[in-house]
Structure formats: C-alpha cells, structure tokens
Amino acid sequence: MAHFLIVEARFYDHLNDRLIAGARAALEAAGHRVDILTVPGALEVPGAIALAAESGRYDGFVALGVVIRGETYHFEIVAGESARGIMALTMDGLAIGNGILTVENEAQALVRADPGQLNKGAGAAEAAMALLAIREKFA
C-alpha cells in the first residue's frame, strides 16, 4: 500500500470536487492511502508537490485543477508553467499524474472532470500509480 498526495488547485469548487472524487476512488480501489492538499492555483501545484516530496511521507502525487481560457495571455502562462513544473519534478523521479485540465470553457471541463464521463481525475491517479510502479521496478 502506497501513500499518495492529491494536490489540488482549488479555483472551481464544483469541478475540483469531481476531479478529486475520481482520483480518490481510483487510488483507494487500488488499496492506497490518500491525503489532499489545497493550494490557491495551478502555478502553486508544482511547488507544493516539491515541498511535500521533501517530507518523505508520500510515494506519489496527483496534480488536479482546472484552467479555463480567458481573454488574456494568462491562460498560456498558467497552463504551460504548471505543466512544465510538474514535468520537471517527474523527470527528477517523482511519480506524478497530471490532472490539471486546460480547457476552452466550463462545458469542456465538466465532461473531463465528471467521474461518469471522461474521469480525468482517475486518469491522473492511474498515471501516478503507473509511474510509481515503474520507479519501483527500476529501484
């Protein structure tokens, strides 16, 4: 049994709740323990994962959040930099599933977040579990 930390960028409560439900269900169905940490936005997710990883308490991480395109360039910065930060941590050996949705509108986010539809929260959890298994295989 591994211990996973879900780090969620809590901005859209109704969407995040669905992402968390999917991720938690997938992790618990596999017999893992789950904690949740909330950060203000997607840009804070990689930093929070890095700090949590230093504690040595977690075997893997699931990054969750929703970034919806707006009228400014801010979307590109948040979407790109949060993904870059998560990828850098993954390349350093952390098992992270990236479930930060980057979408054009709320309708797209609802379909992706809903456990009864695309269930991207569960997909991110499954990715984290797969990376953990690969890391353990090569340890």
Residue, then its C-alpha position, 0 to 999 in steps of 0.5 A: m500500500a502506497h501513500f499518495l498526495i492529491v494536490e489540488a488547485r482549488f479555483y472551481d469548487h464544483l469541478n475540483d470536487r469531481l476531479i478529486a472524487g475520481a482520483r480518490a476512488a481510483l487510488e483507494a480501489a487500488g488499496h492506497r492511502v490518500d491525503i489532499l492538499t489545497v493550494p490557491g492555483a495551478l502555478e502553486v501545484p508544482g511547488a507544493i508537490a516539491l515541498a511535500a516530496e521533501s517530507g518523505r511521507y508520500d510515494g506519489f502525487v496527483a496534480l488536479g485543477v482546472v484552467i479555463r481560457g480567458e481573454t488574456y495571455h494568462f491562460e498560456i502562462v498558467a497552463g504551460e508553467s504548471a505543466r512544465g513544473i510538474m514535468a520537471l519534478t517527474m523527470d527528477g523521479l517523482a511519480i506524478g499524474n497530471g490532472i490539471l485540465t486546460v480547457e476552452n470553457e466550463a462545458q469542456a471541463l465538466v465532461r473531463a472532470d465528471p467521474g461518469q464521463l471522461n474521469k480525468g481525475a482517475g486518469a491522473a491517479e492511474a498515471a501516478m500509480a503507473l509511474l510509481a510502479i515503474r520507479e519501483k521496478f527500476a529501484 
